């Protein structure tokens, strides 16, 4: 099994596990919050996130009439770095450290989704960071062992998404 297949398999297992865990423990706090966001009103959620330094705005959906809270996230594009000359063994070791780093980011609530692209292009993958500031996301993304080794570089952008919405 190749590295790419193994990464995709690990990502799929982690995603499936996270979805199962979410359904089993809906009342468990996420992202280090003391109270699960599902139990807070929209006003309480907004106030809590703003007090933690997150950038937000609201709009009213014309069809449903619901107030939607938009939160600023940070999307890191992991791109080919200047040093991709490592031996296969070194690259494999870095890949394990990279996956451990991403798992830790997810466990700590700093990253919400991460994964590789399916082609062999310059952009290798993405991670969506759930942090209050660009500087924090940048620091966490650049702490990745693959980035430190020069195998990957980070291109970071702010990105807005509706709070509480999931992928379909």
C-alpha positions in Angstrom: 0.0 0.0 0.0 1.4 3.4 -1.0 1.8 6.4 1.3 -1.1 8.2 -0.4 -3.4 5.3 -0.1 -2.4 4.9 3.6 -3.0 8.6 4.2 -6.4 8.5 2.6 -7.3 5.3 4.6 -6.2 6.9 7.9 -8.1 10.1 7.1 -11.3 8.1 6.2 -11.0 6.1 9.4 -10.5 9.3 11.5 -13.4 11.1 9.8 -15.7 8.1 10.3 -14.6 7.8 13.9 -15.2 11.5 14.5 -18.7 11.3 13.1 -19.5 8.3 15.3 -18.1 10.0 18.3 -20.0 13.2 17.6 -23.3 11.2 17.5 -22.5 9.3 20.7 -21.3 12.4 22.7 -23.3 15.4 21.4 -23.1 17.0 24.9 -19.3 16.7 25.2 -17.5 20.1 24.8 -15.7 20.7 21.6 -12.8 23.0 20.8 -12.0 23.4 24.5 -15.3 25.1 25.3 -16.8 24.4 28.7 -20.3 23.9 27.3 -21.1 22.2 24.0 -22.1 24.7 21.4 -25.2 22.6 20.6 -26.6 23.5 24.0 -26.1 27.3 23.6 -28.4 29.7 21.9 -27.1 31.5 18.9 -26.7 34.6 20.9 -24.7 32.7 23.6 -22.6 31.0 21.0 -21.8 34.3 19.3 -21.0 36.0 22.7 -18.7 33.1 23.7 -16.8 33.0 20.4 -16.4 36.8 20.4 -15.1 36.7 24.0 -12.5 34.2 22.8 -11.4 36.5 20.0 -13.0 34.9 17.0 -14.2 37.1 14.1 -17.9 36.7 13.3 -20.7 38.2 11.4 -24.4 37.3 11.0 -27.0 37.3 8.3 -30.6 36.2 8.0 -31.3 33.5 5.5 -34.1 34.8 3.2 -35.7 31.4 2.7 -35.6 30.0 6.2 -35.6 33.2 8.2 -32.8 31.8 10.4 -30.0 33.9 11.6 -26.7 32.4 10.4 -23.5 33.0 12.3 -20.5 33.1 10.0 -17.1 32.4 11.6 -13.6 33.2 10.3 -11.5 30.1 9.9 -8.1 29.7 8.3 -7.4 27.3 5.5 -3.8 26.2 5.1 -2.7 24.9 1.7 0.1 22.5 2.1 2.3 22.9 -0.9 5.5 21.2 -2.2 8.4 22.6 -0.2 12.0 23.4 -1.4 13.5 20.2 0.1 11.8 17.1 -1.2 15.1 15.2 -1.4 14.7 13.0 1.7 15.2 9.3 1.4 12.1 7.1 1.3 12.7 6.1 5.0 13.1 9.8 6.1 10.0 10.8 4.1 8.0 7.9 5.6 9.1 8.9 9.1 8.1 12.6 8.4 4.7 11.4 7.1 4.0 9.6 10.4 5.1 12.7 12.3 2.9 14.9 10.0 -0.2 12.7 10.6 0.5 12.8 14.4 0.7 16.6 14.2 -2.6 16.8 12.3 -4.3 14.4 14.8 -3.1 16.5 17.7 -4.4 19.7 16.0 -7.8 18.0 15.6 -7.8 16.6 19.2 -7.0 20.0 20.6 -9.8 21.7 18.6 -7.4 23.8 16.5 -8.2 22.0 13.2 -11.6 20.9 12.0 -10.7 19.0 8.8 -7.6 18.0 7.0 -6.6 15.8 4.1 -4.5 15.3 1.0 -5.5 16.1 -2.6 -5.9 13.2 -4.9 -3.6 14.5 -7.7 0.1 14.9 -7.7 0.1 18.6 -8.0 2.0 21.4 -6.2 -0.7 21.7 -3.6 -0.5 18.5 -1.5 -3.5 19.0 0.9 -5.4 21.3 3.1 -6.1 21.9 6.8 -8.9 24.1 8.1 -7.8 25.8 11.4 -10.3 26.8 13.9 -8.3 29.5 15.8 -9.2 33.1 16.7 -6.2 34.6 14.8 -4.3 34.3 11.6 -1.0 34.3 13.7 -2.1 31.3 15.8 -3.1 29.3 12.7 0.1 30.2 11.0 2.2 29.2 14.0 0.3 25.8 14.3 0.6 25.1 10.6 4.3 25.9 10.5 4.9 23.6 13.5 4.1 20.6 11.3 7.2 18.4 11.0 6.9 18.2 7.2 7.0 22.1 7.1 9.9 22.2 9.5 11.8 19.8 7.3 11.1 21.9 4.2 9.2 19.1 2.5 6.0 21.2 2.6 5.3 25.0 2.8 2.2 26.6 4.1 0.0 29.1 2.2 -2.6 30.4 4.7 -5.8 32.3 3.9 -8.8 33.4 6.0 -12.0 31.6 5.1 -15.6 32.1 6.3 -18.1 29.4 7.0 -21.4 29.1 8.7 -21.0 28.0 12.3 -22.5 24.6 13.0 -23.0 23.5 9.4 -21.4 20.3 8.3 -20.0 18.9 5.1 -22.6 17.1 2.9 
